[in-house]
Structure formats: C-alpha cells, structure tokens
Amino acid sequence: MAGHSKWANIQHRKGRQDAKRGKIFTKLIKEITVAARLSGGDVSMNPRLRAAVAEAKEENMPADNITRAIKKGTGELEGVNYEEIRYEGYGINGAAIIIDCLTDNKQRAVADVRHALTKFGGNLGTDGSVAFMFKHCGSLLYEPGTSEDKVMEIALEAGAEDIVTDEDGSIEVITPPNDLIAIKEAMEVAGLKAVMAEVVMKPGVENVFTGDDAIKMQKILDALEDLDDVQDVYTTAVIEES
C-alpha cells in the first residue's frame, strides 16, 4: 500500500517541533500526569503511560521529572487537574483538523482554538464533524532504505495491523494504539529502530496543498500548535514544500 510524501512531511513537522523545544517537556509532563490519573502509575499496566514515558525518555527528560509527573497524576503530589478536550474544525479548502487539548481552563482553550482557526481562514466544527475521517492507531515510521521485507515480517509477527510503503521509500507500521510500544520494542530487538513512534489520529484521506494555499494552511497549523493548551494537531492536509 503506497502513501504520500510521508517522510518529507514528518521531517518538516519534526523540524517545526524542534524549534519549539521549550514546549515539548511541558506537553509530555501533562500527558504523563493525565495518563497516571486515569489508569494508575504502574507503567507495565498502563499502555498510555508507558507510551508517554517512553517518549519522554526519547526526549531526554530527567527521570525525576517523569517520577514527579506520575506522582502528581496518582495524587501522591499536589498538581493541576487537567481536562482532556478534543475540538474538530476545518482549515483551507475544508481540510479536516482535530485538535487535542489538555487544559485547566476549558473556556480559555476553546476561545484560543477558535481564534487560531478563524484568524487564518479556518473555522471550528461540531463534535463528530471530522473525527470519522481519522483512525485512532499507533504509528511507527522507518526511514527510506529500511528493508521492507524485514519490516513486514517482524511487524506482522508482532501484531501490527498494516504496513504502508511510501513513494519516497519510508515505511510506516500501523498498530493498535495500546500495542505501539510492545511492537516498537519487538522491532528494535530485530534491529529496526523507528525514527518516530506515536499514537495518532491517522487521516483516511489526504488533501494536498501547494503554493499560497499551503502557506495559509501551515499558518493555521502553526497557530494551533503554538497554543499552550494544545497537545496534538491532526489534519488531512499534506503540505507540499515548494
């Protein structure tokens, strides 16, 4: 199954995120805290927490920070009570957008999200307006040049749902959300290290943007990702670099 410019778009998004390093730890601490609050502080029994801690370690977060975030989630330490909220909306030419937030102020979050969308030509939708276009799943990305046969053999044996080979040679392994880390570790044992591993809302369709429309759409995505309450932004838009 072929995809569309996955590698270029992922690298572009990572580049933008790396430019905002100050926000990475804040987002991860929020996610660890909420995951621990919802399903307990035992990493082995809490897939969401396990994934968040693994990502924090990848980002070289100090172990003390991770432990404190878990304890705040379980109530052992006092902390802010974050609420999970998902907003759905539209960008340029009707491209679908999902905005996942963790916030201690719902009114502020929705006002900021609405402003970021409308300021650059998008608009906020209603619950369920675009979610049906996305699939909740784990995503492992392997760089161009990785053996497709080896990825397919190990991934399917480990329980992956699908393997997507992109036109640029990168390979994406799709997993059940709760099995992401287990499959990632099975791949690593076989010598296959993913350049990105995350639970995502994967679009079932894509809208390719070029020229001025690409610039406008990117402004919407950047404005949303810059918001303090926003954890993740998913979209059907594929921005083609000029």
Buried (B, 14 or more C-beta within 10 A) or exposed (E): EEBBBBBBBBBBBEEBEEEEEEBBBEBBBBBBBBBBBEBBBEBEEBBBBBBBBBBBEEEEBEEEBBBBBBBBBBEEEEBEEBEEBBBBBBBBEEBBBBBBBBBEEEEBBBEBBBEBBEEBBBEBBEEEEBBEBBBEBBBBBBBEEBEEEBBBEBBBEBEBBBBBBBEBBBBBBBBBBBBBBBBBEBBEEBEBEBBBBBBBBBBEEBBBBEEEBBBBBBBBBBBBBEBBBBBBBBBBBBBBEE
